[in-house]
Amino acid sequence: MISETQLEILNSKETNYTNPVTSNVQNPSAYELASTKEITSKSNEDNYLEVDFKDDEDDEYKTSAEGKKENTYTVSFTSSSLTSSDNDDDNNIDNDTKNANVSKNTANEDDSINMKQFKQLLSKDEENDELISEYGYDKFFELFDKDNDGKISTDEIKEIDDTKKSISDFTTDDIKKLINSDGKGAKDDEEETELSPELIQKLKDAFLNQNQTTPAQSSTPVQSAGSTGGSYAPSGTGSTGGGGSSSSGASTNSTNAAETPDEMNMEQLKAEQAEKQSAVDNANDEVAKVQSGENAEVQNAIQERDNAQKEYEEALKEDDEVSEELKEKQKENQEQITDKEEEISESEQKITEAEEKIYNLDNEITNLNSKLSAYEASLSQIPAKTEDNENQHAEIDAKKAELEGLIADTKSQIESKEEEKSQTEQDKADEEDNLDTLKSDLEKLEEEREKIEEEILKTCSPETKEKLEAFKEARENVETVKGEQLELAQNNLSKAQGELEEVNASINELESMQLQLEHRVGSEGEDVVAFAQNLDGLSASEMKQIMQAAGCRFDDGAWCADFVTYVTKQVYGNDETPFDFANSCSNTAYCPTIENWASEKGILTSDSSQVQPGDFILYTRNGRAGHIGIVTSVNADGSVNTIEGNTSDDAGNYTSGVVNTHENVTDARSFVLMHRA
């Protein structure tokens, strides 16, 4: 049994967490301690205490070991606690090794390693770490993890290179060859990523609340009719791998306006809109073809009817049993019916064209109303002139005047479109009345034809009778086929219109968000801060979904630099970031590279008096940058307030990778003056 002395030894190890032996072994004093051995890991120099329990017949003990008959536990302890901002690039945020950790070792263990262990081993070499960080640790891991089980086994390592026994055996040259052998580096096609409605709403809030003083003060984002989570969220676009130069594909504009979360997908949405509009146009054409008789199925039925009519008329002409007067009456009636059917077809096409025009006008009016709402929301969000913002008074006046002009112009356009729509609806109603009259006339002619044919049947020959019956059947078939084809074409039209409306709604919503950002009052640095602050409190998993859906990389366990890069790209656009950060910095996911880039640009300083909101803060560890965040404000005493991704709170507690704000930061640091005047 474990003695009190032995338990005291186990519990005496320095740790900030509940002792894992007493936590993971139910009633440890009930089991015999066979041996203990203190070892030091070669990879991270942490102290380990190997604890060997003798096997026991206690079922509860076995159950606590996940149903496996195991008796060896390795207990890991760390000698230091977490700090308020984690050193992403030095340690890759391997929190499993920072916490006390119990890992079961069995006789059959295959020495497989998980992602965090993989990163820990390779990051010890600075050159390897920078190389793999630029490529993407997650992507590099996938090269080894052939069965996608989240672990790399010895067999999988040998499959890559049979001369290697462990990950640590891979040299920098080996790593370069592996990355190059992947061809294009990061994969072109990523797994489809769809954001939940809740995350979409948080993104909307982040973009539309940027000129609010705190994240809690939120405005209601513009909602577009028909918009859904699925249509809004980008799917399968962009690449999450490949270093700092990996682009989200964001399009930019001449005004350097802030972009919406899906702005990088606007081009894709526009292409999809054109595709859906083409489908609507084709569906309208098909309806028109059915009505005019140009549809292939209807044409075949009409051809069969015309052939049957010709055979009947020839038989009737040669039939001496039928009077010439009746024959002439039949001919005149058929000509009148043919003319009336043509008039009906023309009337139906006019109505279809009017419906298409009304549909397009409705879309235009919806677009204009969306813009109007965005302009009005922007106007309502412009701050009042106060003593605190005297330097912005001219900008406030100019922006108000601009928005008031845009609102008046948009209202005028809406009024004009409404009038055009009203006139088109009246034209359609008039044509529908005309169509009703034409159909009534046709019905009378068809009744007259039926009476004439009844008279003919009384005296005609058997051959004429047979041809007439075939003609009547062919006529009915034309109406049946035409009805079926028209229903099919109209259903296709409705479906195509619905799909187009979904895309239009997404575009309207994104454009509305863009317009509000374009017309807000404030500096670009404040835009960066406001956007980042509205993400405060999101978990690592939520940020991963958001960032990957935007086509930005997210390195599990070390995403502080990914976070500041994502925020900067979203606010500015990929090609409009200050000092061309997104493109000129060779690795925006690696703090030392960002530090070197800033130094080369002459925008690196340790003087907080030069710092503005939206600038980057770099935390130095062992002589190099190891963590990064965004400055939200500078205090009178020279300390700064920040917002950071993948960080601990001010009490030093790591909070599962959420974005956090920090106040009165005075740690060893330098600043990147992204918003230097």
Beta strands, then each sheet from edge to edge (+ up, - down):
strand 1: 33-40
strand 2: 47-53
strand 3: 72-77
strand 4: 101-104
strand 5: 113-114
strand 6: 151-152
strand 7: 604-605
strand 8: 616-621
strand 9: 624-634
strand 10: 640-644
strand 11: 660-665
strand 12: 669-672
sheet 1: 1+ 2- 3+ 4-
sheet 2: 5+ 6-
sheet 3: 7+ 12- 8+ 9- 10+ 11-
end
